């Protein structure tokens, strides 16, 4: 590979289509379930008022209302998580050249992209390749750091087509790769 050539790894069409289908399905089911929970909240409030007027115990109504609100919040967070997942799959590129490797998350704003693992590492700076949770992780810090150099980024990506080829390239070209 010459200095001018660049390899681009990104999720295949099938991987991207599966992520979009999972996203669309979870949103259809999630929004419908959240709408049903919201539709039942007025009935809980009426039941609470009737129980208070009759002097009955009201704790079960309070527990049901708190559980409903907690379910709405948890469902909303899960739906935002699926949105983030599809953005990470759809907008991720792993670029490989003679000098190093770069991960770009084009669908996210720059500050979020850096937080979720965008950045660049030279081959000498890669110290470890692992899998954490859903992410494949390339850690920096392979070469003794200079005082003036900023801290190496940790590169993360969810999936790419030809992952085996990418891993073999990292193993071949990273002289400071540690095997734990």
Helices and strands as residue ranges (DSSP letters): E 7-9, H 13-54, H 59-90, E 92-96, E 100-105, H 110-115, E 119-122, G 123-125, E 128-132, E 135-139, E 155-157, H 163-173
